């Protein structure tokens, strides 16, 4: 009986410098029954020709040109052209560990439907990795090793776009790449969460994530901070917000003010709290700011926390614990 087919979906645009290393890492996979559906999203360099050369030596690589524009259209086309029972993504500038497909496939076959196979990731760059990316990598891998990715889903994208595998039918249940909402990987992660797709814990380093100055996540306006906050609030209101409970917003910095405006736009009343004595008692956007201990006067409130400082976040979490409130139930960390 033949092994299940895995479809690897890979959009690319102007990554000719990195494509050979990426494609070689796919070809060297120990799990050999795969197809790479690779979509050219209107490259202006010689990326298309690079892929064509690889096709001459491996007919598992299937090359198409994006009939639309942008990564979402490219992913839709890739999924449409794919035939695999299992679906995974790959970025054209990254590198797979040789055992990546084997380990993910084994995890999915062991745990069955309604599960997502994951792996640890490692950033690499010719110029070195900055402190921010190093912290994100450590935070993300800590969640993945425990399978607790959803526990901090409102902070950042907790499932890296090029390091997951799922049963095709489960991806379709989650809406695949249908929504026109950016960042598309973060939106899909929320839909995995919404549809209760369980994260399989993994301690295997399976993906090498390349960082460089022109990487899309650094330069594409669709990955700007406001888009992340829009997605966070959209899914909070849809999945976790309880209309019967009062809502508080903790923090009046840049992100707090953006969330405040979005809540006002949605017509949702909230109580604004903070621990900054210079802001307590002041009014921003017509709303008075209260001391955070005002939480004790409220009946079972829900809180959105927009304070980014790590030390302050720990103090805030300690305070919530002291008043018997739980993360992802009573309070939600938005940064």
C-alpha positions in Angstrom: 0.0 0.0 0.0 1.5 3.4 -1.0 2.4 5.9 1.6 0.1 9.0 1.8 1.0 11.9 -0.4 2.1 15.1 1.2 1.5 18.4 -0.7 4.0 21.2 0.1 2.6 24.6 -0.8 5.2 27.2 -1.6 4.6 30.7 -3.0 7.7 32.6 -4.1 8.6 36.1 -5.4 12.1 37.3 -6.2 13.9 34.7 -4.1 16.3 33.3 -6.7 19.2 33.7 -4.3 17.7 31.3 -1.8 15.6 29.0 -3.9 18.3 26.4 -4.7 19.1 25.8 -1.0 15.3 25.6 -0.3 14.6 23.2 -3.1 17.5 20.9 -2.3 16.3 20.7 1.3 12.9 19.5 0.0 14.4 17.0 -2.4 16.6 15.5 0.5 13.6 14.7 2.6 13.7 11.1 4.0 9.9 10.9 3.4 9.8 10.7 -0.4 6.1 10.7 -1.4 5.6 14.4 -1.7 4.7 16.9 -4.3 5.9 20.5 -4.2 3.3 22.9 -5.6 5.3 26.0 -6.1 3.7 29.3 -7.3 5.5 32.2 -8.9 3.9 35.4 -7.6 5.0 37.7 -10.4 8.8 37.6 -9.8 10.9 40.1 -11.7 14.2 38.2 -11.2 15.1 34.8 -12.5 13.4 32.8 -9.8 11.1 31.0 -12.3 14.0 29.8 -14.3 15.7 28.5 -11.2 12.7 26.3 -10.4 12.5 25.2 -14.0 16.0 23.7 -13.8 15.0 21.7 -10.7 11.9 20.4 -12.4 14.1 18.8 -15.1 15.5 16.5 -12.5 12.5 15.9 -10.2 9.0 15.7 -11.5 7.5 15.9 -8.0 8.0 19.7 -8.3 5.1 21.4 -10.1 5.4 25.0 -11.1 2.6 27.5 -11.8 2.3 31.2 -12.1 -0.1 33.1 -9.8 -3.2 34.0 -11.7 -4.0 36.6 -9.0 -1.7 38.7 -6.9 -0.2 38.3 -3.5 0.5 35.4 -1.2 -3.1 34.6 -0.4 -4.0 34.1 -4.1 -0.8 32.1 -4.6 -1.7 29.8 -1.7 -5.3 29.3 -3.0 -3.9 28.3 -6.4 -1.4 26.0 -4.8 -4.1 24.2 -2.7 -6.3 23.9 -5.8 -3.5 22.3 -7.8 -2.5 19.9 -4.9 -3.6 16.3 -4.5 -2.1 15.3 -1.1 -4.0 13.9 1.8 -1.8 16.0 4.0 -0.9 19.7 3.5 2.1 21.7 4.7 3.6 25.0 3.8 7.2 26.0 3.0 8.8 29.4 2.4 11.0 29.7 -0.6 13.9 31.3 1.3 14.0 28.7 4.2 15.5 25.3 4.7 13.8 22.0 5.9 15.5 19.6 8.2 15.8 16.3 6.3 13.4 14.5 8.7 10.8 17.2 8.7 8.2 15.5 6.6 8.8 12.1 8.2 8.4 13.4 11.8 5.3 15.4 11.0 3.7 12.6 9.1 4.4 10.2 11.9 2.9 12.6 14.5 -0.3 13.1 12.4 -0.8 9.4 11.8 -0.3 8.7 15.6 -2.7 11.4 16.7 -5.3 11.3 13.9 -7.6 14.0 12.6 -8.3 17.3 14.3 -4.6 17.7 15.0 -1.7 19.8 13.7 1.8 18.6 13.5 4.4 21.2 14.5 8.1 21.5 15.0 10.7 23.7 16.6 12.2 26.5 14.4 15.6 28.2 14.3 16.3 31.6 12.8 19.5 32.1 10.8 21.1 35.0 9.0 24.4 36.1 7.5 24.3 39.2 9.6 23.3 37.5 12.8 20.0 37.3 14.6 18.7 40.3 16.6 17.5 40.0 20.2 13.9 40.4 19.2 14.0 37.4 16.8 15.9 35.3 19.4 13.3 36.0 22.0 10.5 35.2 19.6 12.1 31.9 18.6 12.6 30.9 22.3 9.0 31.9 23.2 7.6 30.1 20.2 9.6 26.9 20.7 8.7 26.8 24.4 5.0 26.8 23.5 5.5 24.2 20.7 7.4 21.8 23.0 4.4 21.7 25.3 1.7 21.8 22.6 0.4 24.9 24.5 0.5 27.2 21.4 -3.0 28.6 21.8 -2.4 29.7 25.4 -0.7 32.9 24.2 -2.3 33.3 20.8 -3.2 36.9 21.3 0.5 37.9 21.8 2.0 36.9 18.5 1.5 34.2 15.7 1.9 31.0 17.7 2.1 28.6 14.7 4.9 29.5 12.3 3.6 29.6 8.7 6.2 27.2 7.2 6.3 24.7 10.0 2.9 22.9 10.3 1.2 19.9 8.7 -2.5 19.1 8.8 -4.9 16.7 7.2 -6.4 18.2 4.0 -10.0 17.9 5.2 -9.1 19.6 8.5 -7.6 22.5 6.6 -10.7 22.8 4.5 -12.9 22.8 7.7 -10.8 25.7 8.9 -11.5 27.7 5.7 -8.0 27.1 4.2 -6.8 30.3 2.6 -10.2 31.8 1.8 -10.3 34.9 4.0 -8.7 38.0 2.5 -7.2 38.9 5.9 -3.5 39.7 6.5 -1.2 38.5 8.0 -2.6 35.3 6.4 -0.6 32.9 8.7 -1.9 34.6 11.9 -5.5 34.5 10.6 -5.2 30.8 9.8 -3.7 30.1 13.2 -6.8 31.7 14.8 -9.0 29.5 12.6 -7.1 26.4 13.8 -7.9 27.6 17.3 -11.5 28.3 16.5 -12.0 24.9 15.1 -10.3 23.1 18.0 -7.4 21.7 16.0 -5.1 20.3 18.7 -1.4 21.1 18.6 0.9 18.1 18.8 3.8 18.8 21.1 7.2 18.6 19.4 10.8 18.8 20.6 12.3 18.3 17.1 14.0 21.1 15.3 12.4 20.8 11.9 12.7 24.2 10.2 15.4 26.8 9.6 13.9 30.3 9.2 16.0 32.7 7.2 16.1 36.4 8.2 17.3 39.1 5.9 16.5 42.8 5.3 14.1 42.3 2.4 12.1 39.5 4.0 8.4 40.0 3.4 7.6 40.1 7.1 9.9 43.1 7.4 8.9 45.0 4.3 5.3 44.1 3.3 2.7 46.6 4.6 0.4 43.6 5.2 2.5 42.7 8.1 2.3 46.1 9.8 1.4 46.2 13.5 -2.1 47.5 12.9 -3.0 44.4 10.9 -1.9 42.2 13.8 -4.0 44.2 16.3 -7.0 44.1 13.9 -6.8 40.3 13.8 -6.4 40.0 17.5 -9.5 42.1 18.3 -11.5 40.5 15.5 -11.0 37.0 16.9 -11.2 38.0 20.6 -14.7 39.5 20.0 -15.7 36.4 18.0 -14.3 33.7 20.2 -13.6 34.8 23.7 -15.5 38.0 24.5 -18.4 37.7 26.8 -21.0 40.4 26.3 -22.4 39.7 29.8 -19.1 40.7 31.4 -17.6 44.2 31.7 -14.5 44.7 29.5 -11.4 46.5 30.7 -8.4 47.7 28.7 -5.2 47.7 30.6 -2.5 50.0 29.1 -2.6 53.4 27.4 0.5 53.2 25.3 0.5 53.1 21.5 -1.1 49.6 21.2 -3.6 50.4 24.0 -4.7 53.5 22.1 -5.1 51.6 18.9 -7.3 48.9 20.6 -9.3 51.7 22.3 -10.1 53.3 18.9 -11.0 49.9 17.5 -13.4 49.1 20.4 -15.0 52.5 20.0 -15.4 51.9 16.3 -17.1 48.6 17.1 -19.4 50.4 19.6 -18.1 48.3 22.5 -18.1 49.9 26.0 -14.9 49.3 28.1 -13.3 50.6 31.2 -9.7 51.9 30.7 -7.2 51.1 33.4 -3.4 51.5 33.8 -0.7 51.8 36.4 0.8 55.1 35.1 0.1 57.8 37.7 0.5 60.5 35.0 -2.4 59.0 33.1 -4.8 57.9 35.9 -7.7 60.3 36.1 -7.0 61.7 32.7 -9.3 61.4 29.7 -8.2 59.9 26.3 -10.7 59.8 23.5 -13.3 60.9 26.0 -12.7 58.0 28.3 -11.4 58.3 31.9 -8.4 56.2 32.9 -8.7 54.4 36.3 -6.1 52.8 38.5 -5.8 49.1 37.7 -7.0 48.1 41.2 -10.4 49.3 40.0 -10.7 45.8 38.7 -11.6 44.6 42.2 -14.8 46.8 42.1 -16.0 45.0 38.9 -18.1 41.9 38.7 -16.2 39.2 36.8 -14.6 41.5 34.2 -12.6 40.4 31.2 -9.4 42.3 30.4 -7.3 43.0 27.4 -3.7 43.7 28.3 -1.6 45.8 25.9 1.4 46.4 28.1 4.5 45.2 26.2 7.2 45.5 28.8 8.2 41.9 29.8 8.8 42.7 33.5 5.5 44.7 33.7 3.7 41.8 32.1 4.9 39.4 34.8 3.8 41.8 37.5 0.4 42.1 35.8 0.0 38.3 35.5 0.9 38.0 39.2 -1.7 40.6 40.1 -4.4 38.7 38.1 -3.4 35.5 39.9 -3.8 37.2 43.2 -7.4 38.2 42.4 -8.1 34.7 41.1 -8.3 35.5 37.4 -7.0 33.1 34.6 -5.3 33.8 31.4 -7.3 33.1 28.2 -10.5 33.2 30.4 -10.4 36.4 32.4 -7.5 38.3 30.8 -5.8 38.2 27.4 -2.3 39.3 26.6 -2.3 41.3 23.3 1.4 41.9 23.2 
